[in-house]
Amino acid sequence: MKKTFLLLLAIVYSTTIWSQRQKTNFDFDWQFRLNKGHWEEIQLPHDWSINMPFNEKLSGCNGHMAGGWGEYKKTFHVAAKDKDKSFSILFDGIYNRSTVYINGHKLGFRPYGFCYIEYDMTPYIHYDKENEIYVTVNSPNDNDSIARWYTGNGIYRHAWLIKTNKKHIASYGTYIRTIPPHDDTENWGISIKTTTVGDIHKKKLIHIVFDNTGKQVAKGYDQDTIIIKKAKLWDGLNAPNLYSVKTYLYEGSKLLDTFDSSFGLRTAEFTSDKGFYLNGKHLKLKGFCLHQDDGPLGSALPIRSMERKLEIIKEYGVNAIRCAHNQPAPEFLDLCDKMGFLVIDEAFDKWKSGYYAEYFDQWWQQDLNNMIVRDRNHPSIITWSIGNELQEAWDATRTGADRAKMLQDFVHAQEPTRPVCMACQNNHNGTFSEVTDVIGYNYLEARMLSDHKKYPERKFMITEELPYYCGAEGNIRAYDTNNPWNIIEDNDFIAGGFIWAGTDYIGEAQWPSHGWPTGLFDINMIEKPRALFHRAMWNKDKPIVGIAIRDESLDIDHGRDLWQWPNMASIWNFPFRYQGLVLEVNTTTNCEKVQLSINNKVMGIKNTKDFDNHTIIWHVPYLPGKIEAKGINGTDTVAHYEIRTAGQPHHLRATADRQELKADGQDLSYIQIELLDKDNNLVQHMNRHVTATIEGEGKLLGCINSDLRRTTPFTSKEDDTYFGRMMAIVQTTRKAGAITLKFHSEGMDDIVVKLYSK
């Protein structure tokens, strides 16, 4: 029997008849209107709020931008020959309270804004004529109806039209469990459980496994353990090897469906004494907490936006990401698999409080299950998070702990191979934090040290880590300048930490700001000078030194107190009255010592070990010219950094991160605009207004600086430089061709950037 099926499979291989199903991108040719206004042509992903003006009366959670009542519609044709097929519509995410209709028939309502939503449309399809999908999104402005951070509003992730046979494999229908070897061999096992739709007689499933070069390495059946010999491990940072499986569903000898899945082979373990291990090797989690937003794009992110952010933070030294506080887009996890990030996949922010409170009892199981089913094969995911800073954590009764156990038990039943965690806030009840397999503490390093002594069996990590200050036990606002990372690094039992926030983001804002300004990177993903500490600590094999001048008069959005930094910037331009004024200069380094010079005069050499946070403090007079730091190991200069006093603004420079793009209507290029003096020094102390225009096969999505205290919308096509920089984002159309960008600032020559799509 097995030989018969393998022969049949060989025939399928030779004729390349794979396509029993079609999953078609459904992003284009939609119409949208807001609050019963005029219909307009749009494409997905789409976030209507990011285009809105700011209104101080609206919640800072949403960046002071409006929600409302949104409507989407799209028509599509189905041929009569497909009457025997099954059709479904799959949305990767709609925020929020969405209702979907097909040809006037209601398919369903879904309140949660972060899970995928799939509806079977087959009974209502019209053949040989147009069909209309109609979607409503109800996202009112009141505080009880929105999340605590900017989520955007609308169909903000991709949509897909799925055509299959009536009997088929369910979406995300393969669950691949990996089985490490029990001996010294390199042979791993996998077992695959497949969920199918329809009453299938004589059902047979065949799985063909391929390595990351496309070579077939194993094959088997649904009830078998499939052996992969000389397996290549997925080990995150160094070699994120991935395997793929092609699953064939048969009824007797008839091929009904094929389904592609990917997975990785790795072990991941949290321990109570030594923290985290990946493939048996001890590893500190150097993490960022991330939301889904990107300046002018709002929350509607094409894959290039996600890829660019991950490329930047990987170079910075990040190896782990906490998806705060919801499951991310599926392509984000695909990128994490390929690029080697470890991920906390988080289901909820709140349970029975906040905007989810009225929906929790009815929907939590389905919403949580959607996350698990969709994401369970990703090797990047090392733990499931069931919640963040829950109101129930303060409950003096067992209500909160029982609810946490209820969710954890559900996760264990659905996917037992990964531990469950949640994040606890200040003054949480101790009975609450004892429930989950791993417990995350937010800003509670001091309490964690104490609790570790009381409960040595618990497994700890810092799920939200302050970027600069540190709290004391019983006093989270102690403003201790010992950076929290020092505690994480010095205590093996702490698995790692996730900085809040890795990057600036929109929302959770205090007027006049429209976002959270205390990330290590700004909204345009430019690294801040004050972020050098973590770069130095996370990359100790790469000698680094930097300079930041501390001055409280610098025009920096300071953000909320606990998450602040002292005002500092890598700038050596100050008003005339500063000349001769003694300033505090910070040189952060992972070198043994630093030599500081001003205008080639050596101000001294100091040992790094004599200062906190690997940051040497100098007090030197401001003298225009050049300030220079040299990092020294032994007697060798191994790192160098300098800042020069800039002159008057002279010209602009524009640099695109990518010039050749895909003509797919989704691809992006990020163009950084810099204000320079005649010697090409960055002019940070003076602003210039810049206007951008575009011609050709591209769309200018926005041209903005990184100051979140802006007065014009994030999608503005003009702005002032801020500390010498701003960013433009261009998206391709679906037609190949040239794209020409022009940047204009009064009194300077225009700068032209040419891009190409194909």
N, C-alpha and C positions, 0 to 999 in steps of 0.2 A: 504493500500500500504506500509506504513512504517513497519507494522508487517511482511509483506512478506520479505522485505529486511533485517530486523533484523534476521529473521529465516535463510535466505540465509547466512547472515554473521556468524551466529552460526555454520552452516555447515562448512564454511570456517575455522572458529576457530578450530573445532573439528578435521578436517583433516589436519590442518596446511599447506594448499596449499597457501602459500603466494607468491611464487616466480614467478610472471608473468614477472618480469624483472630480469636481471642479470647484476650486475656491477662488472666487474672482474679487479683486479689489473693487469696493463699492463707494470710493471716496469722492468721485467727481459728479458734476452736473446735478447738484442739489440746489434747492431754493430755500431761503430762510427769511423769516420775518420776526420782529421783536415787538411784543405788546400790540399785536394787530396792526402793525404798520405796513409798509410796502414790502413786497417780496423782492429779494435780491439773489443773484447767483453767487453761490459759495462752494467751497470744497472742504472736505474733511482732511485732517482734524480741524475742528472749528471751535473757537472760544469767543463768544460775542462780547464778554465783559471787557476784554483787554483793549477794545476800541473806545470804551466809554470815557467821558470826562470825569474828573475827580469831583467828589461831593463830600465836604467835611461832615455832613449829617449822616452819611452812610458808614457802615461798619469798617473799621480798620482791618478787620479779619480778611475782608475781600479787597483790601487795598483802596477803600473808599470808592469803588466802582460798582455799578448797578448790576443786579440780577434781573429778574423779570419773568415774563412768559414767552418762551421761544417756541417757534413752530418750524419744522423741516418737512420738505416733501421732495420726492424723486420718482420718476417714472422709469420703467424698464420693460422690455419685451421678452416673452417666453414663447418659443416655437411649439406648434402642435405636436411635433415629433417627441417632445419631452413630457407628454402626459403621463408616462409611466415612471417619471422621476420624482424625487423628493426635493423640495426647496426650503431652505432656511435662511434667515437673516441673522448675522452675528455682529454685535457691536462690542468693541473692546472696552468701551466706557462711555457713559452718558451722565453728565452731572446736571441736575439730579431729578428725582421724582419724574421719571420718564414714562410715557405711555406710547406704545407703538401700534399702528394700524396698517392693515393691508387691504386695499380696495374697500375701505369702510368698515372692515371687521377688526375689532379690538383683539390684538394678540396678547397684550399683557401690560401690567404696570410694574415698575421696579423703582423703589425709593432710593436705594443705595447707589452712590455715584461712581464707585470705583471697580465694581465687579464686571466681568463680561456678561452679556445678555444675549441669549439665543432663542429665537422663536421659529417654530415650524409654520411655514406659510402655505404648505401644499394644498390644504382643503380650499383655499380661497384664491388660488392663482387663476387668472384668465389666460387662456391660450390663444395664440395668434392675435393678440391685441395688447394694448398697454396696461401695465399694472402700476398702481401708485402706492408707495410707502409714505406714510405720514407719521411724524413723531412730534409729540409735545414734550416740553421740558419746563417744569414749574420750579423756579428758583427764586423765591421772594427775597426781599432785602432784609427782613427782620432777623435779629440776632439769633433767634431760636431755630432758624432754618438753614444756617450756613455753618460751615466748618470753621475752625479757629485760624486757618491759614487760607491763602488764595488757592482756590480749586479751579477757577475758571467756570464757565457755564456753557452748556451745550453738548453736542456730540464731539467731544474733545479728543477722542481716539479714533482709530480706524474702524471702518465697517466692511463687512464681507458678505457676499452672496455665495451660498454653498449649494451646489447641485450634486446629488448622489442618487444611487438606486434606492428604492423604498427600503430595502434591507441593507444596512451599512454599519460602519464603525462610527460610534458617537464622536462628536468633537472632543478633543483631549481624551480620547477613549482608551489610550494605552497607558498602563501603569507599570513602569519598569523598575523592579527592585534589584539592586546589585548585591552580590554575595561575595565578600572577600575570601581569598584562599585561606584554608585552615592549616596549611603547611608552608613550606618555604618556596613553593612554586609561584610562578607569576600568572597562574591560571585563575581567572575570575569567573563567577557564574552570574547569570541574570535570569530572573523569572519575569514573565510578562502576563499581566492580567488585562484582558481586552473587553471593553463594554461595547455591545452591539445593539442596534435598533432593529426591531422587526422580529417576527417569528421565523427563525431560520432552521430548516430541517437539515440534518446531516451536516451541521456546521463544522467547518475545518478552518484553522488558522495556521499560517506559515509565517515565520519571522526570519528575515535575512538581515544580518548585522554587517555593517561596513565600518572600517576605521576612518580616520580623518583624511586619508589619501583617496578614499573611494574604493578601497580594496575590500572584497568580501572576506570576512574573517570567521563567521559562524552562521549557523542556521538551526532552526528548531521549530517546535510546535508549542501551542499555547499552554499545555500542561507540563512542559518539559523545563528542566533547568538547562539553559544554553551556556556552554562553556566557551569562553574567549581565552585562547592560549596566548601566552606572552603579552599580557595586557599592558597597554599604555595608560598610566594614571593621569587623571585630571588633578594637577597639583597647584592650581591657582596661578600664582605669580610667574612661575617658571615655565610651565608646559601645560596649558589648559587643553589637554587632548580631549576631543569629543568623538563619540561613536554615534552612528545613526542606525535606525531600524526601519526597514520597510515591511509592513504587515499586510498580508494578503488574506482576505476573507472569502471563503468559498462556501457555496451550498452545493454539496455533492461535488461535481466537477466544474460547476459554473463559478467563475470569478465575479464576485459582487462588488468588492471595494478594495482599494489599497490606501494605506495610511502611513505617513512618514513621522517618525519621532527621533529625537536626539537625547543622548544621556552621557554621563561621564562616570568613570570608576574612581572612587576616592573614599577614604574614611575621614570622618570629622567627629571629634570628641571633645566635650567640655568636661573638665575634672574639677574637683573641689580644692585641690592643692597646687596644681600646676597650670591651671587655666585651660587653654585651647590647644588641641593637636590636630594637624592636618596630615593625613597619611603617616601618622606616628611621629611627626616632627612638631616640636613645640613652636608655636607661632603666636605673637601678639597681634590682636586685631587693631589695626590703625585705621579707624573708621570715620566716615562722614555720615551725618544724617542729611538726607536729601528730600526735597519736595519736587514735584513735577511742574516746573515753569521755566521760562526763558525769555525775559524781557519782552520785546514786541510780539512774541509768539504766544504770550500768556501760558496756558496749560496745554495748548494744541501743538504738540511737538512731533515733527517728522523725525525719523530715526537718526538723521545726521546731527540734529541738536543733541540728542542723547549721547551719540558716539563722541562728539567733540568734547562734551563735558567729561566723559569718562576718560578720554585720552589725556586731558589736562590734569585731572586729579591722580591718574595713575603715575604720570611723570612726577607728580608732587610727592608721591610715596604712600598714597592711600591703597590699602588692600581689602577694605571691607566697607560695605554700605548698608545703612539701615534705611529702609524705604518708609519714611515717616510721612503720614501715619496711615498708610493704606498700601494695598498691593499695587505695584507699578504696571506700566504697559508691558505686554508680553515681549515686545522686541527689546525692551530694556534688559530683561533677564537673559535674552539670547545674547546680547552684547556682553553681559557680565560673565556668561559661560565662556564666550570666545576670548575675552580679554583677561579673565582670571581674577575676578572680584568675588569675595565672599559676601553673602547677602543675608540680612534679616528681612524676611518677608512678613509684613505686618498687616493684619486683617482690619483692625479698627483703631481709632483714637479712643472714643468713648463707647460705653455700653448703654446703660439706662440713664444717660444724661446727655446734654447737648442735642444737636439736631437728630441724632439717631435714636433718641430715647423712645419716641412714639412707635418706632419700627422694630426695636430690638426683639421683643418676644416673638413676633411673627416671622422675622426675616433672618435672624442671626445664623441659623443652621444653613440655610441656602446660600447666604453670602459667604460664610466661612468655607463651606464645601466648594463653592466656585473657585476660591483662591487655591485650595489644596489640589483639586482636580486639574486645574489649568497648569499649576506650577510644580507639581510633584516630581517631574523628571529632570529638573534643572540641578546640575551638580553644584552650582554656585550657592544655592540656598542651604544654609547650615542650621537654621532654626526657624520655626514658625512663631511669630509674635501674635498673641491674642488681644493685646490692648496696650494703651499708653495712658499713664496718669489718670487712672480711673477714679471716678467719684467714690466708687465702692471701696477704694483702698483706705478711706478714712472712716469707714463704717466700724463701729465698735462691736457689732455683732458678727455672726458668722456669715451674714448674707453675701458680702463681697467675696470671701474665700470660697463659699459654696458655688457661687456663680463662676469664679475662675476655674474651679475644678470641673464644673460642667463643660466649659469650653475646652479645657485641656483633654478631658476624657473623649470628647467628640473628635478632636484632632488625632489623638492616639488611635482611635478606632479606624479613622480614614487613612492615616499615613503614619505608621508607628516608627519609621526609620530615623526621624529627626526629633530632637527635643523641642519642647514648647517653652517659650519665655514670655514675659511681659515686663513693662517698664513702670517702676514705682517712683512716686514723687515724695517730696518732703513731708514728714510727719505721718507716713503711711503706717497702717496697723501691721504689726509683726506677723500676725496670723495670715495676713494676705500675702506677704512676700515669701511664705514658706511653701506655697502651693506648686508653682511651676517647676519644671525640670531645671531650668536656668532662670535666675532672676536678674533683671536689669535695674540698676539704680540711676536715677536722674539727678546729677549734681550732688551726690551723697557719698563722695569718696571717704570722708571721715566716718560716717555711720557704717559704711561698708567694712572698714578696718575693725570697728568694734563688733559688728555683727558676725564677722568671720571668726572671731574668737569665741563668740557665744554659740555659733552654729557652724562648726568646721566642715560639716557635710554639704553645705550649700555651695552651689556653683554660681559665681558672680561675674558680672561685667557692668561697665558704665555705659548705659544706653544713651545718655545725654551728658556730654562733657563740656564744661565751660572752656572757652578758648584762652582765657588769661587768668582770671581770679579763681580762688578756691574757697569753699565754705568750711566751717568748723562743725563738729558734731553738736547738734542742737541750735546752731546758728548758721544757716545756709548763706546769710549775707555777712560773712566775716571779712570778705574782700582780701583774703590772704593772697599775696602775690606769688606763692609757690604754685607753679602751674600744675593743674590736675594730672597732666601726663606724667609728671615725675612720680606721683603715687602709683599710677597704673604700671609704669615701667619697673618700679622698685619692688612690686609685690607679685610674685609668680601666680598666686591664686586668682588674680583678676585677669579674665580672658582678654580684655582689651577695652577700648573706649571709642565712642562715636561722638565727634565734636558737633555741638549745636551752635551754629549751623556751619556745615562745610562751606556753603556759599550763601551770599545774600539771596533773599527771595522776596517775592511780592506777597503782601498781606501781613497779618499779625502786626499791624503798623500803628504808630501814633502820629497824628497830624503834626506837622506838614509832611512827614514821611509817608510813603505808600508801601513800605516793605520793611523787612528785617535787615538792618545794615551792618551786623556784627559778624558776618562770615569771614572765613579766611580768604575767600575770593569774592569779588564784587559781582554785581548782577550780569556784567559782561564777561565774567570768568577771567578777569585780570587779577593776578595774585597781589594781595596787599602786602606792603612792606612789613607790617606787624605779624604776618603769617610765617616769618622766617624761622621762628622757634620750632614749629612742628616739622618744617622741611629739614632743618638741621638734625632733629632728634630721630626722624624716621629714615634718614639717609646717611647714617654715620660713616659709611664707606666712601662717601663723596664729600670731600672737604668744601665747606661753605662758610662765607662770612658776608654780612650785610650791614648796612647803616640805616638807622631811622632816627630822625630828630624829634624829640618830644617838645610839643608846644601846644598848650591848650587853646590857643587862638586859631589854630588851623581849622579850616571850614570843612569839618567832617561830621556827618550824621552819627551822633554818638550812640543811639539806640538805648535800650533799657539797661538799668544800672548793673544788674548782675552779670550781663553778657558783654559789658563794655571792655574796652582797652583804654589805656591812656592815649590821648591824641598824639599820633606820631605819623611821620611820612618821610620818604626818602627824597628830601628836597633840601637844597642849599641856596634858596632864594628867600630873603626876608626883607622887610622894609628897612630904609636907611637908618631909622632909629635903632635898629638891632645891632648895628655895627659896633663891635667891641663888647656886646652883651654876652654874658656867659650862658650857654645853652646846655641842656642835657642831651648827650648823644649816646645812643644805644648801638652797640655792635654785637649782634647775635651770631654765634658760630658753633661749629662742632670741632674746631681746631683747638690746640693746646693753649695758644695765646694769640693776641692780636696787637699789631702795631698801628697806631692812628697818626695820620699826618694831615696838616692843613697847609695848602700851598707849598708842599714838599718839605715843610718843617715838621719833624717828628715830635709828636706831643707825648709819646711814651709807648711802652710795651707793657701789657698787663696779662696776667694768667687767668684763663677762663675759669679755673676751679675756684678762684677767689670770689666768684659772683654767682648769684642765683640765676636759674633758668638759662644757663649758657649765654647770658647776655651781660657783657661788660658795660658798665656805666662810666661815661666820661663827662667831665664838665670843662668845656672849652669855649673860647670866645668866637663869635660869629665874624668871620672875615671872608668876604666874597672871593670866589675863586674855585678851589678844589678841595674837597675833603675825601680822604682815601684811607681804606682799611686793608691790611694784609693779614691773612690767616696763616699762622706759623705752626708747624709740627717739627719739634726738634729745632734744627737750625734752618729748615727749608720753608720758603714761602709757598704754600700749596693752594691758597685761595686769595682772591683780590676783588675789591669792590670800590667804586668811586662815584661821587656825585659832583657835578660841576654847576656853578652858578650860570643860569641861562640868561641870555640877552632878550631883546625885544622879539616878539613873534615875527617870523620872517616867511615861513612857508608851511604847507601841510604835506604830510606823507601818508599815503594810504597803502595798506598791505592786506591782500586777500589770503585767507588760509588755504583756499582752493580756487584755481582758475578754470579747471576743466570739470564740468558738472554733468549730471544725467538729466536729460530732457524728459523727466518723468512727472513734472508738476509738483514734486516734493523736495528735491535736493536743495541744499543750502550752501551759500558761501558767506563767511563772516569777514568783513573788511574792517580792520582797525585803522582809525584816523588819528594821527598824532600832530600836535602843534609844536613846531620846531623853530629854533633861532637859526641864524645864518650859519652856525657851526654844527647844526644838527643836534643840538642839545634839546631835550624835552622841556618845553615851557609849561611849568606846572602852576606858576604863581599868577598867571593872567589867563582869562578866558576869552575865546573868540567864538562868534556865532558861525555855525556851518550849516549850509543847506545842501541836501542831496537830491539829485534827479537821476532818472533811469530811462534808457531806451533799449529796445530789442526784446528778446525772449526771456525776460525776467521780471519779477515783481519786487519792489522795495518794501519790505515788511516793516522796517523802522530804522531810524537813525538817532540813537540816543547815547547820552553819557551814562555813567554809573551812579549818579546821585539820585537816590530814591525820593528826595524831596522835590521832585519835579512838579511843574504846573501844567505841562502839556501831556497828552496821553502817551502811553508807552509806544504807540504806533506812529508817533510823530516822524516826519521826514526832515526835521531840522532841530538843532539843539546847540547849546554852548559846550565847548570842551570843558572837562572837569579834571583837574590835575593833569592836563595836557592831552587827554584822550577822549575818544568816543567810539561807538561801534555802529556799523550798518549791517543789516542782514538782508540778503537777496535770496529769493526762491525762484527756481526755474519754472517755465511753463511746460506744456507737453509737446512743444515744437522745438526742434533743434535750431540753434542759431547763436549769433553773437549777442552779448549783453554789454552795454556801455553805461558805466556809472560816472557821474560828474559831481565833484564836491567843490562848493564855492564858499569863500569867506572874504568879506569886504577887504580890499587892499592887498590881496594876495592872488597869485596865479591860480586858476582852477586846476584841480587834480583830476585826471581821468584814469579809471580802472576798467580794463577790458576782461570780460569773462566769456567762456564758451560752453555751450551745452550740446550734447549729442546723444 
